[in-house]
Structures are given as structure tokens and as C-alpha cells.
Amino acid sequence: MTNPTAHRRLLAVLAAGGLAIGALGAAAVPASADTGHTVTMTEHQHGSWTEYGDTDFCTGDTIAPTITGNSVMHETFFPAGDEVWGTFTTEGTGSFLQPSSGLLFSGRVTVWGNFNVNEQNWNQTFTASFRLSAVGPDGVTHYETGHAVAHVAFNAVDPANPVVSFDSMNATCS
């Protein structure tokens, strides 16, 4: 099942995240930094958090999944240069209440993304995989499994139009 609205939202969030991380990198430049060396920052997150305003790909319901797991964000940049690149990985268990059925889904979730920026080009890639299940009052197990991939790349020749852009979402709902 494909949800074009969710795909556009996913790309917008990815683009905003890449720009925000790039801006953080630029703001973190030490005054005495040598332009020939890179600066690397890594942040770890452990625990639980809720993602508000997500969409259930199977029903279109607005959901607020709670994730319990680990996240790692990594960024490298040249303090006085035009290059920055970063990546993030989140993995753990997820759960959400599906409003239309009243079922509580839970299972594994893995999300990965990266971005690369310099004066000639930039690109971003995002992947997500999930396998969730819920048992109905009748004892029947329902599944939501899926994988999403989104990628966009621009170059300095025509920065308003991507040279590569695609997104794909495959979900199975039963």
C-alpha cells in the first residue's frame, strides 16, 4: 500500500532534518579550528519517546507510536569548508494504538538516514523497516510489515531540480 502524503511528509522531514543538522554543525565551529581538519560529533539516545502525528500506512489513521530503543546521530564537517555529512540510525520496539480498530500494535522498527552536502551537490537517503502485530479480541493476529526508501540528490548546475529523486513504500497489512 502506498501513501503519497506520507512520502512527501517523509521527504520534507528528512530535508528539514538534514538542514537542521547542517546548521548545528555550522553553529558548532570553534573559533580556533584549523580548516584542514574535520570535526566529528556523535550523539546517543537510549530510552523511550513518542512520535506524534505519524500515519498508519495500512489505515491512514493518525497515530502516535512510542519507540523504545537506541538512536545514534553522527556528523562530520570541515569547520571552514563547504562539506558536511551525517547519518543516523534508530532501532528498537515500537507500539501504537490503531484508532479505527482499537488494536494495539507492537513490534520491531529500524530507521536509517544520511545526508551529504558540499558546494557542488547534496543528497539525502532514508530507509525504514517495521514488523508489527496485534491480536484482536477474536484471537486473530493482524500484521503490518513494511519497508520504505527515499532518496534525493541535487547538483550546483541546477539546484532547484533534483538529478535523482525517488521514494518507495511497500507495506503488507493483514
Number of C-alpha atoms within 10 A of each C-alpha: 12 13 17 12 10 16 18 13 13 18 19 12 12 21 17 12 15 23 14 12 20 22 12 12 21 17 10 12 14 11 8 7 13 12 11 9 12 15 17 14 12 12 10 12 12 12 10 13 14 15 11 11 11 16 18 19 21 18 14 14 16 16 19 18 22 17 22 19 18 16 18 15 18 16 21 18 23 20 23 16 14 12 18 24 22 22 20 18 18 20 19 18 19 22 21 21 19 21 13 10 10 12 16 15 21 22 18 18 22 19 18 18 21 21 25 20 21 15 10 12 17 19 21 22 21 21 18 18 18 20 19 20 19 21 14 14 9 6 8 9 12 14 19 19 19 19 17 18 19 20 19 20 19 19 18 12 10 10 13 9 13 15 14 11 14 13 17 14 19 14 19 13 14 10
